[in-house]
Amino acid sequence: MSILRAYLILGFVVEVHTFVRLYMLSTPIADLTPTLPDPALDGVAVFRRLYAVYCLTLGILRLAAAVDITNLTLLATLTVVHVLEAAFSITEVLVYQGVAPQTLLDEAQWQTSGFLAILVAQALLFAVGYVTSPRVVKSKLQ
């Protein structure tokens, strides 16, 4: 659980950093998220604000889960959010950008592939954290 807690705290810092870069420093979205390379998204102020608020909310959720690592509701919420985020990002890359799955291993797509792998790994990490939580293990033993 200490690895999960450290990852949650690191994730909080990354999400707040992303919020600051996106909302206050006007960093292009493509520089922050390789799966959204469309420069037209930067011109949509509402999208930028919503994405920034999403990052900040996710960061706060990660911090709350790190503080109370035994809270199954927070771990379940993080699992669901990250599964949805991974599914959306994979769909964005494969369907809307038209990237063929076999080209994800090409050198030109390594950044996108790495980002997608991290999203899937995060979802798995939170799911494993939920399943191995002391409260879940204790309830299964009874």
N, CA, C and O of each residue as an XYZ file, in Angstrom:
568
protein
N       0.816     -1.199      0.000
C       0.000      0.000      0.000
C       0.861      1.265      0.000
O       0.419      2.320     -0.453
N       2.093      1.156      0.509
C       2.933      2.353      0.538
C       3.342      2.778     -0.873
O       3.522      3.967     -1.138
N       3.488      1.803     -1.781
C       3.797      2.154     -3.171
C       2.614      2.888     -3.785
O       2.787      3.882     -4.491
N       1.424      2.398     -3.516
C       0.219      3.047     -4.030
C       0.079      4.454     -3.457
O      -0.270      5.387     -4.180
N       0.348      4.609     -2.165
C       0.258      5.933     -1.537
C       1.258      6.900     -2.173
O       0.910      8.041     -2.477
N       2.493      6.450     -2.374
C       3.506      7.306     -2.999
C       3.089      7.681     -4.420
O       3.272      8.822     -4.845
N       2.529      6.719     -5.150
C       2.073      6.992     -6.509
C       0.923      7.994     -6.516
O       0.856      8.865     -7.383
N       0.027      7.870     -5.554
C      -1.095      8.811     -5.457
C      -0.601     10.227     -5.172
O      -1.104     11.187     -5.756
N       0.371     10.362     -4.286
C       0.914     11.689     -3.968
C       1.637     12.264     -5.183
O       1.481     13.442     -5.503
N       2.427     11.432     -5.860
C       3.101     11.881     -7.081
C       2.079     12.290     -8.138
O       2.256     13.297     -8.824
N       1.009     11.506     -8.266
C      -0.058     11.837     -9.215
C      -0.731     13.154     -8.888
O      -1.084     13.916     -9.789
N      -0.912     13.430     -7.596
C      -1.483     14.714     -7.177
C      -0.600     15.863     -7.658
O      -1.093     16.846     -8.212
N       0.701     15.731     -7.443
C       1.636     16.786     -7.854
C       1.598     16.971     -9.375
O       1.590     18.101     -9.864
N       1.577     15.874    -10.112
C       1.535     15.952    -11.581
C       0.245     16.611    -12.060
O       0.273     17.445    -12.965
N      -0.880     16.244    -11.460
C      -2.170     16.822    -11.874
C      -2.233     18.324    -11.574
O      -2.734     19.098    -12.390
N      -1.733     18.731    -10.422
C      -1.720     20.166    -10.094
C      -0.775     20.902    -11.044
O      -1.081     22.006    -11.495
N       0.368     20.295    -11.345
C       1.311     20.888    -12.294
C       0.663     21.044    -13.673
O       0.835     22.068    -14.333
N      -0.075     20.032    -14.097
C      -0.787     20.096    -15.380
C      -1.835     21.199    -15.360
O      -1.978     21.944    -16.331
N      -2.567     21.306    -14.258
C      -3.575     22.363    -14.123
C      -2.930     23.739    -14.270
O      -3.432     24.588    -15.007
N      -1.824     23.958    -13.573
C      -1.149     25.261    -13.632
C      -0.659     25.541    -15.049
O      -0.847     26.644    -15.562
N      -0.033     24.553    -15.684
C       0.471     24.760    -17.045
C      -0.654     25.012    -18.043
O      -0.507     25.815    -18.964
N      -1.768     24.327    -17.856
C      -2.878     24.442    -18.800
C      -3.678     25.715    -18.587
O      -3.981     26.431    -19.541
N      -4.015     25.993    -17.350
C      -4.935     27.086    -17.047
C      -4.229     28.430    -16.884
O      -4.725     29.452    -17.357
N      -3.087     28.435    -16.224
C      -2.435     29.709    -15.913
C      -1.319     30.070    -16.890
O      -1.087     31.249    -17.156
N      -0.628     29.063    -17.427
C       0.491     29.342    -18.324
C       0.142     29.162    -19.797
O       0.973     29.417    -20.669
N      -1.082     28.725    -20.079
C      -1.577     28.535    -21.452
C      -0.693     27.620    -22.299
O      -0.477     27.871    -23.485
N      -0.191     26.570    -21.681
C       0.589     25.574    -22.414
C      -0.336     24.849    -23.393
O      -1.453     24.491    -23.020
N       0.097     24.624    -24.630
C      -0.753     23.897    -25.581
C      -1.113     22.501    -25.059
O      -0.293     21.832    -24.430
N      -2.330     22.082    -25.326
C      -2.812     20.785    -24.844
C      -1.958     19.652    -25.403
O      -1.700     18.672    -24.704
N      -1.521     19.771    -26.639
C      -0.712     18.717    -27.261
C       0.601     18.503    -26.516
O       1.135     17.394    -26.531
N       1.132     19.533    -25.867
C       2.360     19.387    -25.079
C       2.114     18.613    -23.789
O       3.042     18.035    -23.224
N       0.881     18.598    -23.327
C       0.547     17.931    -22.068
C      -0.020     16.536    -22.278
O       0.183     15.652    -21.446
N      -0.723     16.334    -23.373
C      -1.402     15.061    -23.630
C      -1.135     14.630    -25.064
O      -1.731     15.180    -25.991
N      -0.253     13.659    -25.264
C       0.073     13.233    -26.629
C      -1.110     12.642    -27.396
O      -1.065     12.561    -28.624
N      -2.159     12.233    -26.697
C      -3.306     11.647    -27.402
C      -4.267     12.704    -27.926
O      -5.229     12.370    -28.618
N      -4.027     13.966    -27.612
C      -4.871     15.065    -28.120
C      -3.996     16.070    -28.877
O      -3.787     17.181    -28.391
N      -3.481     15.702    -30.061
C      -2.551     16.576    -30.766
C      -3.210     17.671    -31.602
O      -2.505     18.457    -32.234
N      -4.517     17.744    -31.622
C      -5.225     18.703    -32.467
C      -5.043     20.122    -31.925
O      -5.532     20.424    -30.835
N      -4.350     21.004    -32.661
C      -4.133     22.372    -32.176
C      -5.416     23.191    -32.091
O      -5.451     24.210    -31.401
N      -6.472     22.762    -32.782
C      -7.741     23.497    -32.725
C      -8.349     23.444    -31.325
O      -9.117     24.331    -30.951
N      -8.015     22.418    -30.552
C      -8.547     22.316    -29.187
C      -8.071     23.463    -28.302
O      -8.766     23.862    -27.368
N      -6.887     23.990    -28.596
C      -6.363     25.101    -27.800
C      -7.183     26.369    -27.979
O      -7.183     27.240    -27.108
N      -7.869     26.475    -29.085
C      -8.696     27.653    -29.331
C     -10.057     27.602    -28.663
O     -10.785     28.595    -28.661
N     -10.406     26.463    -28.100
C     -11.708     26.303    -27.441
C     -11.507     26.517    -25.944
O     -11.083     25.612    -25.225
N     -11.817     27.724    -25.491
C     -11.558     28.091    -24.096
C     -12.311     27.203    -23.111
O     -11.782     26.860    -22.053
N     -13.526     26.834    -23.449
C     -14.325     25.990    -22.547
C     -13.669     24.624    -22.379
O     -13.628     24.091    -21.271
N     -13.158     24.056    -23.464
C     -12.495     22.756    -23.377
C     -11.259     22.841    -22.495
O     -11.023     21.969    -21.659
N     -10.467     23.898    -22.684
C      -9.258     24.077    -21.866
C      -9.620     24.176    -20.389
O      -8.973     23.559    -19.543
N     -10.656     24.954    -20.082
C     -11.061     25.114    -18.676
C     -11.584     23.805    -18.098
O     -11.238     23.432    -16.977
N     -12.416     23.113    -18.862
C     -12.947     21.828    -18.388
C     -11.832     20.811    -18.170
O     -11.839     20.080    -17.180
N     -10.886     20.766    -19.083
C      -9.773     19.831    -18.931
C      -8.916     20.207    -17.724
O      -8.453     19.331    -16.993
N      -8.706     21.499    -17.514
C      -7.942     21.955    -16.351
C      -8.658     21.595    -15.051
O      -8.027     21.134    -14.101
N      -9.963     21.802    -15.008
C     -10.742     21.453    -13.811
C     -10.730     19.939    -13.598
O     -10.656     19.472    -12.462
N     -10.803     19.177    -14.684
C     -10.713     17.715    -14.579
C      -9.384     17.312    -13.939
O      -9.359     16.467    -13.044
N      -8.284     17.909    -14.391
C      -6.965     17.592    -13.834
C      -6.900     17.938    -12.353
O      -6.400     17.151    -11.549
N      -7.400     19.105    -11.994
C      -7.375     19.520    -10.592
C      -8.254     18.609     -9.734
O      -7.856     18.222     -8.636
N      -9.430     18.270    -10.221
C     -10.332     17.378     -9.482
C      -9.708     16.002     -9.303
O      -9.782     15.419     -8.221
N      -9.097     15.486    -10.355
C      -8.438     14.188    -10.265
C      -7.271     14.246     -9.280
O      -7.040     13.295     -8.533
N      -6.542     15.351     -9.279
C      -5.450     15.514     -8.319
C      -5.942     15.519     -6.885
O      -5.337     14.888     -6.019
N      -7.027     16.219     -6.627
C      -7.601     16.257     -5.274
C      -8.098     14.869     -4.872
O      -7.925     14.455     -3.725
N      -8.707     14.161     -5.797
C      -9.166     12.796     -5.526
C      -7.984     11.887     -5.193
O      -8.076     11.058     -4.287
N      -6.889     12.035     -5.910
C      -5.684     11.246     -5.621
C      -5.130     11.577     -4.240
O      -4.736     10.678     -3.497
N      -5.100     12.855     -3.895
C      -4.595     13.243     -2.576
C      -5.490     12.695     -1.473
O      -4.993     12.200     -0.461
N      -6.792     12.778     -1.657
C      -7.726     12.240     -0.656
C      -7.527     10.738     -0.489
O      -7.578     10.228      0.630
N      -7.302     10.027     -1.590
C      -7.067      8.583     -1.505
C      -5.733      8.283     -0.828
O      -5.614      7.289     -0.112
N      -4.728      9.133     -1.047
C      -3.434      8.926     -0.390
C      -3.539      9.141      1.119
O      -2.895      8.438      1.897
N      -4.348     10.106      1.523
C      -4.528     10.379      2.955
C      -5.262      9.228      3.626
O      -4.885      8.806      4.719
N      -6.308      8.716      2.982
C      -7.093      7.611      3.541
C      -7.032      6.433      2.571
O      -7.974      6.184      1.819
N      -5.924      5.722      2.598
C      -5.666      4.658      1.630
C      -6.618      3.476      1.789
O      -6.728      2.649      0.884
N      -7.305      3.384      2.923
C      -8.241      2.271      3.133
C      -9.660      2.606      2.683
O     -10.553      1.767      2.798
N      -9.880      3.801      2.179
C     -11.209      4.203      1.724
C     -11.496      3.544      0.372
O     -10.977      3.955     -0.665
N     -12.326      2.526      0.419
C     -12.610      1.759     -0.795
C     -13.368      2.568     -1.838
O     -13.223      2.328     -3.036
N     -14.167      3.513     -1.393
C     -14.923      4.337     -2.338
C     -13.979      5.176     -3.194
O     -14.175      5.294     -4.404
N     -12.959      5.757     -2.574
C     -11.994      6.561     -3.331
C     -11.204      5.690     -4.305
O     -10.991      6.079     -5.453
N     -10.770      4.519     -3.852
C     -10.017      3.628     -4.740
C     -10.887      3.132     -5.898
O     -10.421      3.039     -7.033
N     -12.142      2.817     -5.607
C     -13.054      2.379     -6.673
C     -13.301      3.511     -7.670
O     -13.334      3.283     -8.879
N     -13.473      4.720     -7.162
C     -13.688      5.877     -8.039
C     -12.476      6.112     -8.928
O     -12.621      6.347    -10.128
N     -11.280      6.052     -8.345
C     -10.064      6.220     -9.140
C      -9.940      5.126    -10.200
O      -9.518      5.392    -11.325
N     -10.305      3.910     -9.842
C     -10.251      2.811    -10.807
C     -11.190      3.077    -11.980
O     -10.794      2.952    -13.139
N     -12.424      3.441    -11.680
C     -13.409      3.697    -12.738
C     -12.972      4.873    -13.613
O     -13.045      4.795    -14.839
N     -12.521      5.951    -12.990
C     -12.091      7.133    -13.748
C     -10.939      6.781    -14.680
O     -10.924      7.205    -15.836
N      -9.980      6.016    -14.190
C      -8.822      5.702    -15.023
C      -9.139      4.674    -16.111
O      -8.535      4.709    -17.183
N     -10.065      3.774    -15.852
C     -10.504      2.863    -16.915
C     -11.189      3.666    -18.020
O     -10.933      3.444    -19.203
N     -12.058      4.597    -17.634
C     -12.737      5.438    -18.628
C     -11.745      6.323    -19.378
O     -11.849      6.483    -20.594
N     -10.786      6.897    -18.656
C      -9.788      7.752    -19.300
C      -8.941      6.947    -20.290
O      -8.666      7.410    -21.396
N      -8.532      5.746    -19.890
C      -7.746      4.899    -20.793
C      -8.570      4.507    -22.018
O      -8.071      4.546    -23.142
N      -9.823      4.133    -21.802
C     -10.687      3.746    -22.925
C     -10.900      4.924    -23.877
O     -10.846      4.756    -25.096
N     -11.142      6.114    -23.322
C     -11.329      7.300    -24.160
C     -10.067      7.603    -24.959
O     -10.140      7.885    -26.155
N      -8.914      7.547    -24.304
C      -7.659      7.877    -24.984
C      -7.323      6.864    -26.070
O      -6.863      7.240    -27.148
N      -7.548      5.586    -25.794
C      -7.294      4.560    -26.809
C      -8.233      4.758    -27.997
O      -7.813      4.646    -29.149
N      -9.494      5.050    -27.719
C     -10.454      5.322    -28.794
C     -10.051      6.557    -29.585
O     -10.133      6.567    -30.813
N      -9.618      7.590    -28.889
C      -9.175      8.825    -29.548
C      -8.047      8.532    -30.534
O      -8.061      9.017    -31.665
N      -7.079      7.743    -30.101
C      -5.919      7.451    -30.950
C      -6.285      6.521    -32.104
O      -5.942      6.792    -33.255
N      -6.975      5.434    -31.801
C      -7.238      4.422    -32.833
C      -8.360      4.804    -33.788
O      -8.280      4.509    -34.980
N      -9.402      5.456    -33.284
C     -10.561      5.756    -34.127
C     -10.480      7.160    -34.721
O     -10.483      7.318    -35.942
N     -10.410      8.172    -33.870
C     -10.495      9.545    -34.366
C      -9.223     10.012    -35.057
O      -9.289     10.762    -36.031
N      -8.054      9.574    -34.559
C      -6.815      9.949    -35.229
C      -6.463      8.977    -36.345
O      -5.614      9.271    -37.186
N      -7.113      7.824    -36.354
C      -6.889      6.845    -37.413
C      -5.534      6.166    -37.368
O      -5.020      5.749    -38.405
N      -4.951      6.048    -36.196
C      -3.663      5.375    -36.060
C      -3.909      3.865    -36.030
O      -4.699      3.374    -35.224
N      -3.237      3.149    -36.901
C      -3.384      1.687    -36.927
C      -2.670      1.090    -35.714
O      -1.595      1.560    -35.344
N      -3.247      0.067    -35.094
C      -2.633     -0.517    -33.889
C      -1.184     -0.964    -34.095
O      -0.363     -0.812    -33.191
N      -0.857     -1.511    -35.266
C       0.505     -1.984    -35.496
C       1.506     -0.838    -35.583
O       2.695     -1.048    -35.341
N       1.057      0.368    -35.921
C       1.987      1.501    -36.014
C       2.293      2.111    -34.650
O       3.164      2.974    -34.543
N       1.594      1.676    -33.612
C       1.895      2.190    -32.272
C       3.285      1.775    -31.802
O       3.830      2.371    -30.873
N       3.860      0.756    -32.437
C       5.206      0.317    -32.075
C       6.284      1.024    -32.885
O       7.472      0.819    -32.638
N       5.890      1.851    -33.845
C       6.858      2.622    -34.626
C       7.444      3.735    -33.764
O       6.805      4.224    -32.832
N       8.657      4.117    -34.092
C       9.347      5.140    -33.305
C       8.581      6.466    -33.268
O       8.622      7.172    -32.260
N       7.898      6.804    -34.333
C       7.141      8.060    -34.389
C       5.980      8.074    -33.397
O       5.519      9.144    -33.001
N       5.507      6.903    -32.995
C       4.353      6.804    -32.088
C       4.739      6.422    -30.657
O       3.852      6.155    -29.846
N       6.015      6.386    -30.325
C       6.441      5.929    -29.000
C       5.863      6.781    -27.879
O       5.464      6.249    -26.843
N       5.814      8.074    -28.067
C       5.278      8.946    -27.017
C       3.800      8.635    -26.766
O       3.370      8.538    -25.617
N       3.042      8.483    -27.819
C       1.623      8.143    -27.684
C       1.456      6.760    -27.069
O       0.624      6.571    -26.181
N       2.239      5.795    -27.534
C       2.152      4.432    -27.000
C       2.504      4.397    -25.520
O       1.843      3.718    -24.733
N       3.539      5.127    -25.146
C       3.931      5.187    -23.738
C       2.849      5.807    -22.877
O       2.578      5.339    -21.772
N       2.237      6.854    -23.384
C       1.160      7.516    -22.651
C      -0.022      6.569    -22.456
O      -0.589      6.501    -21.365
N      -0.391      5.848    -23.496
C      -1.491      4.883    -23.392
C      -1.141      3.756    -22.420
O      -1.993      3.310    -21.652
N       0.107      3.300    -22.453
C       0.539      2.240    -21.534
C       0.463      2.714    -20.084
O       0.071      1.952    -19.200
N       0.836      3.965    -19.841
C       0.752      4.514    -18.483
C      -0.700      4.592    -18.028
O      -1.005      4.278    -16.878
N      -1.592      5.005    -18.911
C      -3.014      5.080    -18.544
C      -3.578      3.708    -18.171
O      -4.305      3.575    -17.187
N      -3.239      2.701    -18.958
C      -3.718      1.345    -18.662
C      -3.086      0.835    -17.368
O      -3.764      0.211    -16.552
N      -1.790      1.095    -17.175
C      -1.107      0.657    -15.951
C      -1.710      1.320    -14.714
O      -1.852      0.679    -13.672
N      -2.066      2.601    -14.827
C      -2.703      3.285    -13.695
C      -4.027      2.628    -13.329
O      -4.304      2.397    -12.152
N      -4.835      2.332    -14.321
C      -6.124      1.684    -14.056
C      -5.907      0.343    -13.365
O      -6.624      0.004    -12.424
N      -4.925     -0.416    -13.829
C      -4.624     -1.707    -13.203
C      -4.097     -1.531    -11.786
O      -4.457     -2.298    -10.892
N      -3.249     -0.533    -11.570
C      -2.700     -0.279    -10.235
C      -3.805      0.038     -9.239
O      -3.804     -0.484     -8.124
N      -4.739      0.885     -9.629
C      -5.824      1.233     -8.711
C      -6.754      0.048     -8.484
O      -7.265     -0.136     -7.379
N      -6.976     -0.753     -9.515
C      -7.814     -1.950     -9.350
C      -7.149     -2.940     -8.398
O      -7.817     -3.514     -7.537
N      -5.847     -3.145     -8.544
C      -5.114     -4.032     -7.633
C      -5.110     -3.448     -6.226
O      -5.250     -4.184     -5.249
N      -4.950     -2.132     -6.115
C      -5.012     -1.484     -4.801
C      -6.350     -1.694     -4.127
O      -6.423     -1.888     -2.914
N      -7.401     -1.653     -4.913
C      -8.742     -1.880     -4.367
C      -8.896     -3.324     -3.900
O      -9.363     -3.579     -2.790
N      -8.505     -4.257     -4.747
C      -8.683     -5.680     -4.439
C      -7.812     -6.117     -3.262
O      -8.215     -6.975     -2.477
N      -6.626     -5.533     -3.137
C      -5.721     -5.931     -2.056
C      -5.828     -5.036     -0.832
O      -5.032     -5.161      0.099
N      -6.789     -4.148     -0.822
C      -6.990     -3.290      0.344
C      -7.255     -4.159      1.572
O      -7.961     -5.163      1.476
N      -6.696     -3.784      2.726
C      -6.905     -4.576      3.942
C      -8.382     -4.821      4.248
O      -8.735     -5.891      4.743
N      -9.238     -3.861      3.965
C     -10.671     -4.033      4.247
C     -11.297     -5.084      3.339
O     -12.147     -5.856      3.781
N     -10.882     -5.119      2.067
C     -11.430     -6.113      1.143
C     -10.920     -7.503      1.505
O     -11.692     -8.462      1.533
N      -9.617     -7.614      1.783
C      -9.032     -8.904      2.141
C      -9.660     -9.425      3.427
O      -9.978    -10.609      3.531
N      -9.836     -8.548      4.400
C     -10.432     -8.937      5.682
C     -11.864     -9.444      5.487
O     -12.255    -10.444      6.090
N     -12.643     -8.761      4.649
C     -14.031     -9.185      4.434
C     -14.102    -10.515      3.678
O     -15.054    -11.273      3.868
N     -13.125    -10.811      2.835
C     -13.112    -12.085      2.117
C     -12.729    -13.240      3.039
O     -13.155    -14.376      2.826
N     -11.927    -12.950      4.060
C     -11.498    -13.994      4.982
C     -12.581    -14.369      5.980
O     -12.517    -15.441      6.582
N     -13.553    -13.526      6.163
C     -14.604    -13.809      7.155
C     -15.690    -14.673      6.611
O     -16.639    -14.994      7.326
